[in-house]
Amino acid sequence: MTYLSMPPLNDPVIDELQNKEGNVFIGRTPAQGWLKPERVTLRTPINSLLVALHERPPNVERPELEFVLHKPRRALHRRTRRVKPSGQILEKFLSLASASDKDIHDFASKFGPLLIFCREEHVRREDVEMRQLVIVESCEVWRYLAACMRSLLRIAASFHGGRASDPADWGTIGNYPPPVDRAKEDQANEEPVDWLNPSPSTGEAAWKFMALFVRKGTDRDRAMWTRLLNVLLGLGRVRPWVLWEGPESDARPKVVFSGPNLLSHLAIQLCLVPSKQDSFAICSYCNNHYSPQKRAPMAGQRNFCPDCRASGVPVRIAQRTRREKLRENS
């Protein structure tokens, strides 16, 4: 489990989202790593002939990224490379709004795919192994999502400041690229109806549906901003995840709120910024979340909430660990 810290962005509007300590972003939040791509290939219209020679789809109309990934279930029992995101992951991603295709490729090669508005390609078994799958994503989607995240932060800063938000920020959200426009409109019928969901649809279809209203200039308010953030959390698979890593002698599993994928980390960090919540962590003993008073726990370090500390839990666990080591060495 890794804890993420985030640096401030060089945006005067977003800088208004400072907390009491003068920080824009949260300190550290519980996060899990995810599988690193086996390889990432940038496919452009220029090299479409080369693609055709390898019997891949030759109709590359716009720059796109081809990810060769381990299938998660097959990778559970294998030694696979995992991503340990750096503290600057959100800031770096937001900078992709105006980045070149090569810069997007470089970022994606380190941190993996977004896994939204993408497609799976079926290729010859000679090209990939049975345990692998191929996902293709448009570079336009990467730029669009990075620009949307930046705009959502700027809109939140306007709400906090009690002023009207910039129409250009809403326009960014409504100006979605063709891959978003092709999202399945009947996707909502593929899943059970969630009556607590304020959106009439779910997933990619929900984002397209709301972005369409934003494009028309309607519902550009706090309620729409909230819906967009909630859909983004859903797209990123942000929810409680139970992990039980490390030696078998560990007494309890751990609970984190981010999934094993890039967008999950981006979404949860993005949503915590407007709340001005400095940080949160999960107690290693009771699994309740709390806000560290001084500093966030280091990666791999046991951490305890104030209630558990007051009841002497850290001392009891330290004594038990010491006794176990003495038995092992005797």
Salt bridges, closest charged atoms under 4 A:
ASP11 OD2 - ARG150 NH1 3.11
ASP11 OD1 - ARG154 NH1 3.16
GLU16 OE1 - ARG163 NH1 2.94
GLU38 OE2 - HIS70 NE2 2.81
GLU55 OE1 - ARG124 NH1 3.60
GLU61 OE1 - ARG62 NH1 3.99
GLU64 OE2 - ARG43 NH2 2.81
GLU64 OE2 - ARG119 NH2 3.22
GLU66 OE2 - ARG43 NH1 2.85
GLU66 OE2 - ARG56 NH1 2.41
ASP101 OD1 - ARG143 NH2 2.33
ASP106 OD2 - LYS102 NZ 3.06
ASP106 OD1 - HIS105 ND1 3.63
GLU121 OE2 - ARG43 NH2 3.13
GLU121 OE2 - ARG119 NH2 3.05
ASP127 OD2 - ARG56 NE 3.83
ASP127 OD2 - ARG124 NE 3.44
GLU129 OE1 - ARG131 NE 2.78
GLU140 OE1 - ARG62 NE 3.34
ASP169 OD1 - ARG154 NE 3.10
ASP181 OD1 - LYS208 NZ 3.82
GLU185 OE2 - LYS208 NZ 3.15
